[in-house]
Structures are given as C-alpha cells and as structure tokens.
Amino acid sequence: MMKTLDIKSNFLALDKKYSTLEHSAIVVVPAPFENSTSYGKGTANAPKAILEASAQVEFYDNEMNKEICFEKGIATLAPLNMKKKRAETALKELDKIVSTLIDQKKFVVTLGGEHTISIAPIKAYHRKYPNMSLLHFDAHADLRKEYQGSQFSHASAMARVCDFFPPERMVQVGIRALSKDEADFIRSRGVKTHYATTIHRAPSTTNWQENVVRHLGEQIYISFDVDYFDPAMMPATGTPEPDGFFWNETMNIFRAIRAAKKRIIGFDVVELSPIPKMHHCDLTVARLVYKLINYTFA
C-alpha cells in the first residue's frame, strides 16, 4: 500500500478530494537520494523543499486558462526512505514503484535527489514505451563511465541510462561542461546534444527550440537537472555553471512540443540543493514542476 501525503505536506497543498491516489491522474514521487554529489551537497533536502514551496504556487495557469490540479488530481507519495542505501538498491526500489504506478495508468513525476535517481524512472518508462525519446536538460553531459570511483555517480547518470536506452534517441539541451571522453561518446553514438555555446552563438532569428523538438519522437520522457538554468536564476544546485538558460526561452521548448503535437509521458526534476532563506530557488522548481504538468495535460 502506497502512503500519500495530506494537505499539510503534499504537492500544491491540495485538499484530499484532489490528492488521493485512487482519484489522481498524476503522482509525485519524492526520491531524496544523495550518495555521490561531488561539490555542493544538499540534494537529499530537495523534495521536501519543493513540496513546501509548492504551497505558494497558484493553482490557475493563465497561459492554459485552467486549474489542472483540480481537473486531473495530483497525489503525492510519502518520501522514499533512501538514506544510506546503495545506489543499486535505491534504484531498484524506485523502479518498482514507478513501474507499478505506470501500470495503474498514472503520470509519474519523480523529485530528486541527485541525478542518479533518474535512471530508475527512465528505465521504467522505457519498458512501457520502448520507442520513447529522452529529453535531458543539464549543464553537464553526465556520460562519464564512472566518476570518483563510482559507476552510479550523478556524473554518470546518462551513461547508465545508455546501458539500456538507445543513445541516438537521447536529446540533450544546455550542455556546457563535459570531458573529452563524453564528447567522443556523443559524436560516436549519435546523441543529439544542443550545446549552450552553439545555442547562444546562433543568430537571434534562429528558433533553436524547434530544432530541439525536431529530434524528438512522439513520446517524450524529460529528465531535468536544474543546473541547466543560469546560476543567476538558479544558484541552489551542487555544481552551477555559467552561460546557462532562463525561464521563458525554456518554456518555449515545451510550447514547441505542444505545437508539434508530441506527448510528454513522464518526467523527473533533480539536483536542487536548497539554500536556507533563499526561497526563490525552491519556488522556481516547484513552479517548473507544475508548469510541466500543465503543458502535458492542458
């Protein structure tokens, strides 16, 4: 039996009528796993911070002219107990939960935690949707074979995904920090990587968001590392990188997905490292989660 959170601590602080597992189309899964963060720490605190901040997010989306949370329902599971667990064990448990929810025809939103946790929901969704594309937002390629002695480092998350997922169906956006080995992997294995330097140097008339969407299939899973954003907007992350991206240009990618009539099937948001008394980062991530839900269902 999966335990859900009540109005005091669930996503958007929703009343029971709109947040039971039985009657909700959307399920938020908090996965506070942190084992390999290599610079700034604190990703284990992110799910709680996002849920707390979400109580300040408005239900109404003016772009969609809807209160999608009341139309579809959003349940929030109790945070998974991932403290001191080995990565393989944590991922196996998360995979089982996400797979069960998918079988129940739920749309699953996974909240990390470090990027390693994304491996599990991506694997679960890929079993259900073998032809899906993976849209990966990040400052880092995360394609290292291993990092600091671990194959399950947050810097190796997408390498582990490529152990079971076709690299040529991975589309990366915002990459601006990687090793030569990762660059070689991208070239040799056909990963569709849209580098920050290339995007920022393109003429202002270039619609780079449509170029991203052209590489995607009809079914899209999104893995969103918040260090994709520029540090001026998102300082609360373990390894912030300059030359990042901002809100509206990012939303234009999701608008282009909708315009192309392609379907988001699930997503995760990872690598927030909350900074005490810096509320805007937590609130921005909470709003990102709700905005992605709106783009999916509205």
N, C-alpha and C positions, 0 to 999 in steps of 0.2 A: 504494500500500500504506500503510495507516494504522498507525503505530507506537504500541504501547501501553507503559505503564509497568509495572515489575515491583513486587514486594512491598516494595521499599525506598522507593518513592515514589508508589504508586497509592492510590486511594481505599480506606480502611479497612485498608491494608497486607495485601491479600489474596494468598494463595498463587496460583500460576499456574493451578492446577486450577479456580479460581473467578473468574479475571480475564482470560481470553483473549477476544479479540473474537469468535471463532468460537462460543464456548460461552456467552456472556453475553447476557442479555436487555436489560441496562441498560448504557449507555455514558456515561461522564462526559467532557465536552469542556472542558478548561481554555482560556479565552479571555482572556489578560491584556492586553486593550486599554485604554489610557488616553491620551486625547488632549484632553479638554475639561473635566476636573474643575475646578470654579470656586472652591473654597475649600480644604478639606483634600485632600491628594494621597495616593497610595499604592495605588490600586485595582489597578494592574498587579501588585502583590505578593500579591494576594488568593488566586488559585488555588493557588499554592504553599503559602501558609499554611494554607488549608483542607485540602489534601491531607495536609500534615504533621500537623495536629491530628486528622485523621480516624483516624489510627493509635491514638488514645486512646478512640475511640468503641466501645462494646461491640457485638458482633455481634447479641446477643439483644435483642429488643424485648419487654418484659414485657407491654405492652398488647396486642400481636398474638400473643404466645406463639410467636414464630418467629425464626429466623435467616435472614432473607430473602436476604441476600447469598449464602448457600450454595445456596439453592433456585433462585435466578434467575441468579446470576453478575453481577458488575459489572466491566466493563472500563474502563480509564482511558486516554484518548489522551495522547500526549506534548503538552505545551502548544504551542499555535499560536504561530508567530513573527509577532507583531503590532507589534513595536517600530518606531516611526517611519513606520508605514503610514498612508495617508489612510483616513478612515473608510469611504468607499465601497469601497475595495479590501479592507479588513479584513472588512467585512460580506459582500461578495461571496464571499470565500473561506470564511467561516464558514457561510454559507447553503449552499454546495455540499457541505460536509462533513456538516452536519446533514441535508440532503436525502438524501444517499447512505445515511446510517445509517437514516433513516426507511424508505427503500426496502428496506433489509435487515431491516425489522421490529424495529428496536431502539427502546428507550425512551431518549430523549436528555436528559441533564442538562447544561446549559451553565453554567460557572462564570466570572463576570466578575471583574475588569474593571468598567469604568464601565457605566452603564445603556444606553449606546448599543448595546452588543453584542446586547442583547435583540431588536433589530429583525430580525436575521438568523434566529434560530430561530423567532420568531413567524411570519415570512413563510414559512419552510419548512413549518412545521406547518399554516399556513392553506391552503397549496396542497394538502396531503394531506387536511385536514379543513376544508372550506370553511364548514361550519356550526358550527365551534367557538366557544366563548366564551373571552374573555381575562380572567383574574382577576389584577389588578395590585395588589400590596401596596407601599405607598410613603408617605412623609411628604409628598411633592411630587407635583403632578399631572403634571409632565413633558410638558405640552401646549403649550409655547411654540412659536410658528412658527420662531423662532430665538433663540439666546442668545449674547451676546458675539460676534456676527458669524458664528455657525455654525448651519446648519440641522441639523447632526448632533451638536449639543451633547447631553450627558447630560440637560440640562433640556428637550430637545425629542424625547426618545426616543419617547414615546407619540404625539406629533404626527406623527412619521414613520410610525409604525405605522398611524395613521388615514389615511394616504395610500392604503393598500391594504386596511385592515381596517374593517368597519362599526363606527363609534363606539358605536352603540346596543348592541352586544354586548360592550362593554368594561365590566367591573365593577371599580371602584377601592375600596380599603379603606385607611383610616388617613390620608387626605389632611388636612393641616393647614397647608400653606404653598403658596400659588399666587397668580398675578396675576389682575387683573380680567378680562383677555382670556381667560385659561384658564377662569375661572368662567363667562364668557359662552359659551365653546365647549361646556362641559359641559352648560349649560342648552339651548342651541340644537341640539346634535347628539345629545342623548339618552344621554350617558354616564351609567352608573349609579354615581355617586360616593357612597360612605359616608364622610362627613367624621368626623374624630376628635371634633370638638366635639359633633356630633349624637349619636354613639355614647356618649360619656362623660356626656352630659346625660340620656340615656334612663333611665327607671325601672329599678331593679335586677332587676325581674321580666321585662324585655324580653329576648328571645333574639335579639339583633341578628345573631348568626352565621347563624341560619336565614333572616333577611331577606336577607342577602348571597347565600346559596345559592339562594334563590328566583329571583334574577335570572340565574342561570347555566343554560346549556343542558346537554345530556347529555355533551358532550365539552369538557373544560376544559384550557386551557394556562395555566400560572401563571408570572408574572414577579414575582420577589420582591426588592425593594430593601430591604436590611437596615436602612436608616434609618427604616423603618416602626416598628421597635421603639423603645421609650423609650430615651433616652440613658443612663439609669441602668443599663440592661441591655446596651445596645449603643453605647458611646462611640466605637468604632472604625469610623467612617464619615465621609465627607467633609463632610456638612452635617447634623449631628444636630439634631433639632427636639424641643422639649419636648412633653409631653402625648401620648406615644406608647403603645405596647402591649407586653404581656408574653406569656410563653410559653403558659400554659395557655389563656387566652382566644383565642389564635391557633390553637392545636391544635383548639379546639372548632369552628372553621370547617371544618377537614379532616374532623373526625368527622361534622359535618353533611353534608358532601359524600358521605361513605361511606353515611350513613344514608339519604340520598336516592337512593342507587344511581347516582350520576353518576360519570363516569370522568375521571381526570386522565390526559392523553395525553403530557405533557412539561412541563418547567419549567426556568427559569433562576434563579440566585441571584447578585445583583450588589451592588456598591458597598461591600463590606467594604474598609476601609483599615487594615490591621493595624498595631497599636501595639506596638513592641518590648517584650517581657517582660509584656505583658498578654494572657495566653494564653486567658482565658476567652471572649473575643470570637470568636477563631478556632475554638475548640472548639464554641461555641454554633452557629456557622454550619455546621460540619461535621455536627453532630447534627441541625440543621434539614434538611440535605440527606438524610440517612439516614432521618429520620422521614417526610419526604415520600415517599420511595421505599417505606417500609413502608405508609403509608396508601394508596398506589397499588396495591401488589401483594398485601398480606397478605389 
